Amino acid sequence: MKIICLFIPFRKIRHKIKKTFLLKNIQRDKIDSYLPKKTLIQINKYNNEDLIKLNKAIIGGGHKGYFNYDEKSKDPKSPLNPWAFIRVKNEAITLKASLESILPAIQRGVIGYNDCTDGSEEIILEFCKQYPSFIPIKYPYEIQIQNPKSEENKLYSYYNYVASFIPKDEWLIKIDVDHYYDAKKLYKSFYIPRKNYHVISYSRIDFIFNEEKFYVYRNKEGEILKAPGDCLAIQNTNLFWKEILIEDDTFKWNTAKNNIENAKSYEILKVRNRIYFTTELNNYHFPFIKNYRK
């Protein structure tokens, strides 16, 4: 089935095939059965808002979270203790709230950033100072989506550079800072992987914020819940990103076949021999906050 997908140029069709044949779905009411009973009881005593408030008062590390209630979460090789894999460019509007939302679920991370002119760099450095288990990584090259001058100016090189700071064979989760995360649901999902080749693939819903109101985004096909994509929790074993050339509309993510010189240079993660799991929605995506998507 994976071989068949290689010959299908349209992302939407590829996703439907993968969702039907390659993804294992975990129902919402089954997630709790993956957790030790004592841990589940302790976790359910707390809510995200209380932990976020508590962590705001912590300076110098040692933030609190649901991971405090399972000793296995201290193991650096455990999927319960993934590195947050974060990349930032001019996302000051949502950046701080997004980072604070993951703290009750995630103990450590790398925050790559480049070409920031809106105060995002200052927010990142302050966050990493307050929570030093998160490492700031400034990429030394400009990212050029169209007509990049060199390999270093391409997005896939940026991804590989930031990921190189995550130890091999430890787990990572791709975090996008235009998302706001439900930390309790996020942490519970870390119990799903039982093997090193298991991968959690997270769905999302896009939201629009306009004139002090929130709206759910529905695409041209009438779909609301987005199929799992590149937001993954995965072991950092033989992971690498490659270049993919995309036609003008990046929301459709169609591979460029013609007019290559005007295509956009993006990244795609290359992995083999993995089993994917999808689970309940645990994040809220605000893609249109970014100026280039308005």
C-alpha positions as CSV (number, residue, x, y, z in Angstrom):
1,M,0.0,0.0,0.0
2,K,2.9,2.4,0.8
3,I,4.3,1.7,-2.7
4,I,0.9,2.5,-4.3
5,C,0.8,5.8,-2.4
6,L,4.2,6.8,-3.9
7,F,2.6,7.0,-7.4
8,I,-0.4,9.2,-6.3
9,P,0.4,12.9,-6.8
10,F,-2.5,14.3,-4.8
11,R,-2.0,14.6,-1.0
12,K,-5.7,14.3,-0.2
13,I,-6.1,11.0,-2.0
14,R,-2.9,9.7,-0.4
15,H,-4.2,10.6,3.1
16,K,-7.5,8.8,2.4
17,I,-5.7,5.7,1.4
18,K,-3.4,5.8,4.4
19,K,-6.2,6.5,6.8
20,T,-8.1,3.5,5.4
21,F,-5.3,0.9,5.3
22,L,-2.3,2.0,7.3
23,L,-3.7,3.9,10.4
24,K,-4.9,2.3,13.6
25,N,-7.5,4.4,15.3
26,I,-7.7,4.5,19.1
27,Q,-11.2,5.5,20.3
28,R,-11.6,8.2,22.9
29,D,-13.0,6.0,25.6
30,K,-10.1,3.5,25.1
31,I,-7.2,5.8,25.8
32,D,-7.5,5.6,29.6
33,S,-7.1,1.8,29.4
34,Y,-3.5,2.3,28.3
35,L,-2.6,4.1,31.5
36,P,-1.7,2.4,34.9
37,K,-4.8,2.8,37.2
38,K,-2.9,4.6,39.9
39,T,-1.4,7.1,37.4
40,L,-4.8,7.7,35.8
41,I,-6.4,8.4,39.2
42,Q,-3.7,11.0,40.0
43,I,-3.8,12.6,36.5
44,N,-7.6,13.0,36.6
45,K,-7.4,15.0,39.8
46,Y,-5.8,17.9,38.0
47,N,-6.7,20.1,35.0
48,N,-4.6,21.9,32.5
49,E,-5.4,25.4,33.7
50,D,-4.2,24.7,37.2
51,L,-0.9,23.3,36.0
52,I,-0.4,26.1,33.5
53,K,-1.0,28.6,36.3
54,L,1.4,26.8,38.6
55,N,4.2,26.6,36.0
56,K,4.0,30.3,35.3
57,A,5.3,30.9,38.9
58,I,8.3,28.5,38.4
59,I,11.6,30.0,37.5
60,G,14.8,28.0,36.7
61,G,13.3,24.7,35.7
62,G,11.4,21.8,37.3
63,H,8.0,22.7,35.9
64,K,5.1,20.4,36.9
65,G,3.0,18.2,34.8
66,Y,1.1,14.9,34.4
67,F,4.5,13.2,34.0
68,N,5.1,13.6,37.7
69,Y,2.7,10.7,38.4
70,D,4.5,8.0,36.5
71,E,8.2,7.1,37.2
72,K,8.6,5.8,33.7
73,S,8.3,9.4,32.5
74,K,11.7,10.1,33.9
75,D,13.3,7.6,31.4
76,P,14.9,9.6,28.6
77,K,14.3,6.7,26.2
78,S,10.6,6.4,27.0
79,P,7.8,7.7,24.7
80,L,6.4,9.2,27.9
81,N,9.3,11.7,27.8
82,P,9.5,13.0,24.2
83,W,11.4,16.0,23.1
84,A,9.2,18.8,21.8
85,F,10.5,19.5,18.2
86,I,9.6,23.1,17.6
87,R,10.3,25.5,14.8
88,V,9.4,29.2,14.9
89,K,9.3,32.2,12.5
90,N,7.4,35.3,13.4
91,E,4.7,33.7,15.5
92,A,4.7,36.0,18.5
93,I,0.9,36.2,18.6
94,T,0.4,32.6,19.6
95,L,3.9,31.6,20.7
96,K,3.8,32.1,24.4
97,A,0.4,30.6,24.9
98,S,1.2,27.6,22.8
99,L,4.5,26.9,24.6
100,E,2.8,27.2,28.0
101,S,0.0,24.8,26.9
102,I,2.4,21.9,26.4
103,L,4.3,22.2,29.7
104,P,2.0,19.9,31.7
105,A,2.6,17.2,29.1
106,I,6.2,17.7,27.9
107,Q,9.3,18.0,30.0
108,R,12.0,19.1,27.5
109,G,12.4,20.3,23.9
110,V,14.3,22.1,21.3
111,I,13.0,25.4,19.9
112,G,14.5,26.3,16.5
113,Y,13.9,29.8,15.1
114,N,15.0,31.9,12.1
115,D,14.5,35.3,10.6
116,C,12.3,36.5,13.5
117,T,11.4,40.2,13.4
118,D,8.3,40.3,15.5
119,G,9.7,39.6,19.0
120,S,9.5,35.8,18.7
121,E,13.2,35.4,19.5
122,E,12.8,37.4,22.7
123,I,9.8,35.2,23.8
124,I,11.8,32.0,23.1
125,L,14.9,33.1,25.0
126,E,12.8,34.2,28.0
127,F,10.8,30.9,27.9
128,C,14.0,28.8,27.8
129,K,15.5,30.9,30.6
130,Q,12.5,30.1,32.8
131,Y,12.3,26.5,31.7
132,P,16.0,25.5,30.9
133,S,15.0,21.9,29.8
134,F,14.0,23.7,26.6
135,I,16.9,24.6,24.3
136,P,16.8,27.6,22.0
137,I,18.5,27.0,18.6
138,K,19.0,29.9,16.2
139,Y,19.4,28.7,12.6
140,P,22.3,30.7,11.0
141,Y,20.8,30.9,7.5
142,E,17.8,32.6,6.0
143,I,15.0,30.3,4.9
144,Q,14.0,30.9,1.3
145,I,10.8,29.1,0.2
146,Q,11.1,30.2,-3.4
147,N,14.3,30.1,-5.4
148,P,16.5,29.2,-2.5
149,K,20.2,30.1,-3.1
150,S,21.7,27.1,-1.4
151,E,20.8,23.9,0.4
152,E,21.2,25.7,3.7
153,N,18.5,28.1,2.7
154,K,16.0,25.3,2.2
155,L,13.4,24.4,4.8
156,Y,14.3,20.7,5.0
157,S,17.9,21.7,6.0
158,Y,16.5,23.8,8.8
159,Y,14.4,20.9,10.1
160,N,17.4,18.5,10.0
161,Y,19.6,21.0,11.7
162,V,17.2,21.6,14.6
163,A,16.5,17.8,14.9
164,S,20.2,17.1,15.2
165,F,20.1,18.5,18.8
166,I,17.7,15.7,19.8
167,P,19.6,12.5,20.9
168,K,19.3,9.5,18.6
169,D,16.8,6.8,19.6
170,E,14.9,9.1,21.9
171,W,11.4,10.2,21.2
172,L,10.2,13.5,19.8
173,I,6.9,15.1,19.0
174,K,6.5,17.8,16.4
175,I,4.9,20.9,18.0
176,D,3.6,23.8,16.0
177,V,3.2,27.0,17.8
178,D,0.1,28.2,16.0
179,H,-1.6,25.3,17.9
180,Y,-3.0,25.4,21.4
181,Y,-2.7,22.0,23.1
182,D,-4.9,20.1,25.6
183,A,-2.0,18.8,27.7
184,K,-3.9,16.1,29.5
185,K,-5.1,14.5,26.3
186,L,-1.6,15.0,24.8
187,Y,0.2,13.3,27.7
188,K,-2.2,10.4,27.7
189,S,-1.5,9.8,24.0
190,F,2.1,9.1,24.9
191,Y,1.0,5.7,26.4
192,I,-0.1,4.5,23.0
193,P,3.4,3.5,21.5
194,R,4.4,0.0,22.7
195,K,7.1,-0.6,20.2
196,N,9.9,1.6,18.8
197,Y,8.3,1.5,15.4
198,H,5.0,2.8,16.6
199,V,4.0,6.4,15.6
200,I,1.2,8.7,16.9
201,S,-0.3,10.8,14.2
202,Y,-2.4,13.8,15.4
203,S,-5.4,15.2,13.7
204,R,-6.5,18.8,14.0
205,I,-9.3,21.3,13.4
206,D,-8.6,24.7,12.0
207,F,-10.1,27.7,13.7
208,I,-10.5,31.3,12.6
209,F,-10.4,34.2,15.1
210,N,-12.1,37.3,13.8
211,E,-13.5,40.3,15.6
212,E,-13.3,38.6,19.1
213,K,-15.1,35.5,17.9
214,F,-13.9,32.0,17.0
215,Y,-15.1,30.1,13.9
216,V,-14.5,26.5,12.8
217,Y,-12.9,26.4,9.4
218,R,-14.5,24.2,6.8
219,N,-12.7,23.5,3.5
220,K,-14.2,23.4,0.0
221,E,-15.1,19.7,0.4
222,G,-17.0,20.5,3.6
223,E,-14.5,18.8,5.9
224,I,-13.8,20.1,9.4
225,L,-11.5,17.4,11.0
226,K,-8.2,17.4,9.2
227,A,-6.7,14.0,8.4
228,P,-3.5,13.2,10.3
229,G,-0.5,14.7,8.7
230,D,3.1,15.6,9.8
231,C,2.3,16.3,13.5
232,L,3.8,13.1,14.9
233,A,5.2,11.5,18.0
234,I,8.0,9.3,16.8
235,Q,11.3,7.7,17.9
236,N,14.3,9.6,16.5
237,T,15.8,6.7,14.7
238,N,16.9,7.1,11.1
239,L,14.7,10.2,10.7
240,F,15.5,12.8,8.1
241,W,13.7,15.4,6.1
242,K,14.0,15.8,2.4
243,E,13.0,18.5,0.0
244,I,9.6,18.4,-1.7
245,L,8.5,21.0,-4.3
246,I,4.9,22.2,-3.9
247,E,2.6,24.0,-6.2
248,D,1.4,27.5,-5.2
249,D,-1.5,26.5,-2.9
250,T,0.2,24.9,0.1
251,F,-3.1,24.1,1.7
252,K,-3.7,21.5,-1.0
253,W,0.0,20.4,-0.9
254,N,0.1,19.1,-4.4
255,T,3.5,18.1,-5.7
256,A,4.9,20.3,-8.4
257,K,5.2,18.5,-11.7
258,N,5.5,21.4,-14.1
259,N,6.8,24.9,-13.8
260,I,9.4,23.7,-11.3
261,E,11.2,27.0,-11.2
262,N,8.2,28.7,-9.6
263,A,7.5,25.9,-7.1
264,K,7.9,26.3,-3.3
265,S,10.6,24.3,-1.5
266,Y,9.1,22.6,1.6
267,E,10.1,19.5,3.6
268,I,8.8,16.0,4.0
269,L,9.8,13.5,6.6
270,K,11.2,10.2,5.3
271,V,10.5,7.2,7.5
272,R,10.1,3.5,6.8
273,N,8.6,0.5,8.5
274,R,6.4,2.2,11.0
275,I,2.9,1.6,12.3
276,Y,0.7,4.7,12.7
277,F,-1.9,5.3,15.4
278,T,-4.4,8.1,15.4
279,T,-6.3,9.3,18.5
280,E,-8.7,11.9,19.8
281,L,-8.3,15.6,19.0
282,N,-6.0,17.2,21.5
283,N,-5.0,20.5,19.8
284,Y,-6.6,23.6,18.2
285,H,-5.0,25.1,15.1
286,F,-5.0,28.8,14.2
287,P,-3.4,28.8,10.8
288,F,-4.8,32.2,9.7
289,I,-3.0,34.1,12.4
290,K,0.0,34.0,10.2
291,N,0.0,37.0,7.8
292,Y,0.9,35.0,4.7
293,R,-2.3,32.8,5.2
294,K,-4.7,35.7,5.7
